[in-house]
Amino acid sequence: MADDFTFSITTTRFDEDYSPSEGSRITTNFANLARGEHRQENLRNALTMMRRRFNDLAAWDNPHRDRYTLELEIVSVQIQLPTEATDQQFPLFEVLDIQIVDQLNGVRHQGIVGNNFSSYVRDFDFSVVLPAAAGDSGKPTIPEDFGDLHGKLFQHFLDSPECQERFPQPPVVCISVSTSKTYRRTGNRHPVLGVEYQQDDFSLTDLYFGKMGLQVRYFMPPGSVAPLAFYFRGDLLNDYSNLQLIGTISTMETFQKIYRPEVYNANSAAAAVYQPSLGEQDYSRTGIAYDRVERSQLAVKQAKYTEEHFIAPHKDLLDRWTAKYPALVN
């Protein structure tokens, strides 16, 4: 049954001329930046922040901090369903892929795919399934099978020939740490990822990504003011080169400074015991326009689109496939 679902991959260059396609998820960070009167300025400034941060972290043999440039692509994954129904194909995931260009010798390095991971089904789970489970009481209630379909679809894609032929290494998804959890600094330090933080109680997002087959570790890179959450398969510290890790940090930290400046552009660094807060007032704005409220509203809109065009019309098929797909072995 698992072989009945196949995938297709398309890519779009992400640069200052980027404009979201009709099929792109409009709640992605890059799509949000690419709308409005200042879209090109937003994109140019964000890409400049990424390049500067990359060269700041890759400082060896780089005295002028200008050795490397980044080339980014938006990777869009569609799922093809074995059905005669109208909605046979559906947009499943979008992520960023990174190419690192060494201007000193012309060498191109493959970065890590996975940044800015976004998903229609994830929107559906958090914006439709969870509110429905809470009901009129509004009390948080997590269904036992919450995230099962999404997690198995993600794993099925990673194990598919379409993914493995296109990407030589598993993805790393880097996002913000949870504002509902407390993180404690450890003595473990990595030269690129920085100081490691830990917490004893996984967030709902951690558990959700766990169903995708991903582990999580939290690191605050050198020069950063808050830890980032890294979700990965395998061994985060040894499966990727320093340049690859820097590519992931520099791109995602830039987006987080724009999206969550209260946390990632704060004027003081995270303490040894740290709980991030969006209510923090001591922070600096990037000057890049980003509408966080609109993004949340659009997530609900896209969740309902997913329900109408993917979940509801294919419910029996998806339920059967999820039940038969092999359970995750940790």
Residue, then its C-alpha position, 0 to 999 in steps of 0.5 A: m500500500a505504501d508504494d501506491f503514493t508517489f511524489s514529484i519535485t519542482t524547484t523555484r529560485f529564491d532571490e530578490d526577484y522571487s514571486p510566489s507561484e499560485g501553488s506555493r503555500i502563502t504562509t511560508n516565511f519566504a512567500n510572506l516576505a515576497r508580497g507588498e510594496h517593499r517585496q524586493e527590498n525585503l528579499r534583498n535585505a533578508l538575503t544580505m543578512m543570510r550572506r553576512r551571517f554565513n561569512d561571520l560564522a565561516a571566518w577561517d581563511n575569510p579575513h574580509r568576511d566575503r568569501y561565500t555566497l548562498e544560492l537558495e531554491i524553494v523545493s516543492v513536493q507534490i503527492q500523487l494519489p492512486t485515485e480517479a478522483t479530481d484531486q489526484q495530486f496535492p502539494l505536500f511540503e515546501v522547504l529551502d535547499i542551499q548551495i554554498v559558493d566559494q568565491l575564492n576557488g569557485v567550488r560549490h558545496q551542497g548545503i542541507v535541505g529542510n529549512n523553512f519546512s512548511s506543510y499543508v497537512r501540518d496546517f490542517d493538524f494544528s488549525v483544524v484537528l486541535p481546535a476540533a478536539a478541544g471543542d467548546s471547552g477550549k481545553p487543550t486535547i491531543p488526539e492519540d493519532f495526532g500527526d500520524l498521517h503527516g509523519k508517515l507521509f514525511q517518512h515515506f517521502l524521505d525513503s522514496p526514490e524521488c527524494q533519495e535521487r535528488f538529495p544526497q543527505p537527510p534534511v535538517v529542519c531548524i525552527s524556533v524553540s518553544t515559548s512554552k518550555t524552559y531550556r537549560r544550558t549544558g557544558n556541551r559546545h560545538p564549534v559551529l552549532g555553539v552551546e547546547y541547551q536541553q529541556d526535560d519536557f518535549s513541546l507539542t512540536d517536538l512530539y509532532f516532529g518525532k512522528m516524522g522520524l526526527q530527533v531534536r537538539y537545541f543549540m545557540p550558535p556563536g553570536s546568537v542570542a537564543p537557541l534554535a531547535f534542530y530536527f534531524r535523522g542520524d547524527l547532527l554533529n557528525d553527518y554534516s560539514n561545518l559549512q553545511l551547518i553554517g548554511t542552515i544556521s545563517t538562513m534560518e536565524t535570519f528568518q527568525k530574526i524577522y519573524r520573531p525579533e523578540v526572541y532572536n533579535a533580543n538585545s541580550a543573550a539567553a541566560a543559563v536557564y531560559q524561557p523565550s517570550l514573544g512579550e519581550q520588549d528589549y529587542s531590535r527590529t530588522g526593518i524588514a516588513y513581516d505580517r505575523v498576524e496575517r500569516s496566522q490567519l492564512a494558516v487557517k485558510q490553508a488548513k481548510y483548503t487541505e481539508e476540502h481538497f485532500i483530507a475529506p475527499h480521500k479520507d478512506l484511502l488515507d486512513r487505510w494507508t496510514a493504518k498499513y504503513p510500518a510503525l516508526v522504530n525509534 
